[in-house]
């Protein structure tokens, strides 16, 4: 069993040796500013470590307790101007979607944005992560229709995440796909195979990744066939110096190889299986050599399809990791238009492993892209930007925009 002090010491070692960004982020690494003791409460410890990790501006860095003591408030919010709007009320039934929160613990939203700037992770209101702030505080002032009242926040059990891979034929020439992660290859391939005729007979395809938790890039490769009109080698989408470096430390070998082997337990096609086996062999060959720029001899041929002639990708800040890369790669096709808001921006440091400390798990990346192509904190910008407003809670503004755009182009 690791003590809290031992965990923090080991995390510092990881951040100085094993983390892919240990050189880039050296100026940001100041563990001396954080004091951890074994007699801290679990919640204090978890929040202290998370505060330390936020200094690195990397969304793939986080510590989580297996039985977390951090409160879950049972609803979600998004900021517009000087107010927070309730965007979902999964468990907190005292609130309704569209309710406004004007103060938290008697303090205005703009004032709190200054106090909790680091925790919010962005200065742009629509990109700020307010649920992390709400979990620290006690009361909110709510305006619901014409009523105003103060609500004491409650603590709910966190609901399990259920992925969505869905297809909808909006009309004869518009198909719609929604994907909330790329953690599995089989459901995505099955979805595309089942609806192949509909996809190839539709002039327009809308791909909704506004909420996408990422996963493995190769698991969305079959989707690229519909995004490009002509056969295209995947490697041709990148500049010559846009290469990945992997930190081949002994610890990273011990943590990453099981991840790849777990992927091999999934239902995969032969190409993906071979790619994973080659990645395992490459890591075994370079084990202990530290940070190495990788030259990938493998390539993937995007087959391409003339139809759908137009592809629209819906994006937002809740799309990250492999979701980021899908949007970035989609923008390289002439027939794709990205609509919505910039993605999360968590692809500077990738290939996430988990260090198990018993009660806690620490996640960090073992590979990195050249900082010339950094997107952390910025994300991948859409071709057509649609600001988030409370109108999004009444209708799907982004989807409506795309449908109207398609209608104009008929």
N, C-alpha and C positions, 0 to 999 in steps of 0.2 A: 504494500500500500504506500503510495506516494503522499508525502505531506504537501501542504500548499506551498511552502518555501521551496521544496525540492522541485515541484512542478514549474514554478516560475524560473528557477535556475536552469532547468532543462530547456524551457521555451527560449530563454535568452541564448543558450548554446545553439539551438536550432536556427534562431534568427541570425546568428553570427557565422554559421557554418553550412547548414543544410538547406535553408530557404533559398530559392532561386534568385531572390533579389538581395542577397546579403551584401553584395558590393554596391549596387545602385542605392540601396536604402541605408547605408551606413550612417549618413548625416542625420537620419531620422530616428536612429536607434538610441534611445536614452532611458534604459531601464532604471538608472539611478533616480529618476523622477518619480518612481513608483515603489511604495513600501508594502511588501506582502509579509504577513505574519501568520503562523499556524492557528492563532486564536481568532482570526477573522471569521465572520459568518460566511457560509457558502455563497450567499448572494453578494456580499461585499467583495469576496475573492473573484467571483466570476465577472463582476462589473469592473474591478480594478484591472484585471488582465485584458478585458475587452477595450478598456480605455487606453492601455499601452499599445495594443494592436492597431487601434484607429490611427495612431501616428503614422503608420506605414501607407495609408490610403490604398489598401488592397482588399477588395471585397471577399477574397478567398481566404483571408486570415480570420479565424475565429476559434474561441474556446467555448465548449458547451458542456454543461453538466448532464449526465445521463438521466438524472432525476432533477431537472432544473428547478431552482428556487426563484428564478426571475418571474415576476407576475405576468400572466397573460390576460389582457383586459377584455378579450372577447369581441372586439370590433376593430375596424381599420379606418384610418382617416387619410385625407390628402389636403394639402394647403392650397388655397386660392386667395391671393391678396393677403388680407390680415386675419383670415378665418380658416379654421379646419372644418372640413366637411366629412361626415360619416359616409364612407364608401361601401362598407359591408358591416353587417351586424350578426356575424356567425352565431354568437351565443348571448351577446348583450341585448336582450329583447326590450330593454327599457329605452333603447335608442332606435330611431328609424333612419334608413338611408336618406341622405339629404339634410339631416339635422346639422346645425352649425354649432361649433364649439368656439367661443370667443375668448375664454380665459381658462387657464389651468392653475389651480391653487391660487386664484386671485390675481394672476399675472397675465398680461396680454400676450398674444402669440408673437408679435414682433420682438418684444422684450425677451421672451423665452428663446427665440431663435438666436439671439446674441449669446445668451448664457450657455446654451447647449449646441453651439455651432459645430463642434467636432462630432458630437453624437448624431447630428442630423445628416452629416456626410455630404452636404451640398449647400451652396448659397442660393441656388435657384429654387423658389418656393415649391414648384410642382414636382421637384426631384427630392425634396427633403423626406427623411424617414422619421416621421413623428411618433410612430408607435413605440419606438425605443425610449423616447422622452416620457410619454404617457405612462409607461410601466414603472417609472420612478416616482410618480407623483400621485396625489390622492383624490382631487376633485376637479370637475370640469363644469364650466358654465355653459349651458345648452340653450340654444334658441330653436324651438321646434314649432314650425308654423307661427302662430302668434304668441306662443307661451315661452317664458324664460324661467329656467330653474337651475339649481346647482345639483349635480349628480356625484355621489361618492363612488369612485371606481371600485369594481369588484375583481376578484381573481378567479379565472376559469381554467378548466383543464384544456390543454391545447388539443385541437382536433387533428386527427391524422391527415396527411396530405394524400389526395387521390389524383393521379395524373389524368389528363384528358387528351385523347387522340381521336378527333372526330372529323367527319366529312358531311357537308350539306350541299345539295344542289339548289342554289337560291332561285335560279330559273334556267331555262334551256341553255344559255350561254355563259352562265356565271357559276363557278364552283367555289366552295369555301372550305378551307381546312384550318382546324385549330389544334395546336400542339403546345402543351404546357411544360414539356421537358424533352430532352434527348437522352434519357437515361437507359432506354431500351431500343434495340434496333427492330426486333420482330414486330411489335405493334404498328410501327410507322410503315414498314414494308408491306405488312398485311393490308393496312388502310389504303396504301397507294395501289396495290395489286387488285384489291376488291373493286376499286373505283377507277381503274385504268381507262375503261371505255368512256366514262363520263368526263374524266380529265382531258382526254385527247379530243373529245367532241365539243369541249367548252372553249369559247374564244377568250374567256377571262378567268383567272384563278386568283383568289384572295387567300393569303396565308397569314393567319393570326398568331403571332408570337408575342403579343403585348405582355402576357405573363408567361415566362418560360424560365425554368430553373436550371437550364443547361444540362450537361451530361457528357457525352462523348461525340466529338465532331463527326467521326466516321459514321455514326448512326443516322445522320440526316443526309448522307451523300445521295441516296436514291431520290430525295426530293429535288436535288440540283438538276436532275434530268429534265424537269419541267420548267426550270428557271432559265435555262440556256437554250437558244434555238439551234445551235450547231454543236457537233462534237468538240469538246474542249478539255484539254488536260488540266487537272486541278492545279498543278504546279505553275501553270501560266497565269494564274490569278494573282501571283505575288511577285514583288520586285526581287531582284537577285540578292539584295542584302536583307531581305525580310525573312531571316532564318531564326529558328528556335535554338536556344541553348539549354541544355539539361545539366543539372547538378548531380553527378554520379557519385554521391557519397555512400558509404556503407549503410548508414541509417536509411537513406532514401531507397536503396536497393531492397532492404528488408521490408519497407512499407509499400513500395510501388509494385513490385512483382506480384504480390497477392491480389492487388486491385486488377491487374491485367488478367490474371488467372481466373478471377471471379467473372470478368467479362466473358471469358471463354466458356463459362458454364451456361451462358445465355444461348438462346436460339439465334444463331448468326449465319450469314451467308459465307461461302468459302473465301471470298475476297477479304472480308473483314476478319475472319479467323486467321488467315495467313498474315495480314498486317499486324495483328496483335502478337502472333508468335514471333514475327521478325523483330517487333519492338522488345519483347522479352529477351531474345538472343542478343540484341544490340546493347541492352542495359547490362547483361551478364558480361559481355565483352569489355565494357568500359567501367565496370564496378570499381570504385575507389579512386577514379581519376579526376573527380571534382567537376567544375563547370566547364562543359565542352560545347562548342557550337556544332550543331548536328547538321550534316548534309544528308538529306533523306533521298535515297535512290528509288524508293517506291513512289509510284504515282497512281492516280486514279483518273480514268477517262470518263468524263461527264458525257453521257451519250447525246443529250440534247433532244429537244422536241420542238417542232415548228408550232405546235399547239400545246397549251393555250398561247395565243399570240401575245397576250398581256398578262403580266403577273404583278400583283400588288401585295406588298408585305406590310402588315400593320405592326408597329413597334412602339415600345414605351420603356420607361425606366425600370420596370419590373422584369425586363428581358435581359438576362445576363449570361456570362460564361459562354457555353456553346451556342446559346441564343444570340449573344453578341456576334460570334463569328459567322453564324448563318446570315444575319443581316448584312454584315460587312461583305461577305462573299456574294450575296444576292445583288448588292449595289454595283457589282462589276459586270452584270449582264445588261445589255441595252434594252431588253424587254421587261425589266423589273423596275417598279417604282415603289420606294419605301415611303409610307405615310404614317404620321403620328408624331412621336417624340423620341428624342435620343435614347438609346439603350443604356443599360446600367454602366457598362464600361469596366468589365472585370476580365480582360484577356491579356493584360501585360504579363501576368504571372499565372501559369496554368498547370495542369496535371496535379490535382490535389490529392494529398495523402493524409492519413489520420494517425496521430500518435495517441495511443491509449494509455491513460494514467489511472485506470481503475474507475473512480467516480467521474472523471472528466475525459474529454476527448479534445485534442488540438488539431486543427486542420491548417495546412499550409501547402504552397505550391513548390514543385521541384523543377519546373521549367519556365523559361521566360522568352519574351520577344525582345528584339532590339528596341531601346528606349526612343529611337527615332520615330517609331510607330505607336507610341504610347496612347492609350485611350482611357486609362484609369481616371475616374472622376468626370470624364467628358462623355464617354459612350460613342456609339456610331450614330451620326446625325441622319435624320430622314431626308429624303428628297423634297418632300412636302411637309412642312411643319404645321401641326395643328395644336395650339396651346390647350392644355387641360383647363376646363372650366366646370362649374357645377352642372352645366347642361349635359355633360357626359353621364350624369347620374339619372337623367330623364330619358335619354335616347343614346344609341351608339353613334356618336357624332362622327367618329373616324370611318366607320363602315358606311354610314350615310353619304359621306363625302366621296368615297370611292365609287359607290353605286351611281351617284350623280355624275361623276367624272366619266364613268363607262357610258352612261346614257348620252352625254354630250359628244362622245367620240364615235357614236354609231353612224 
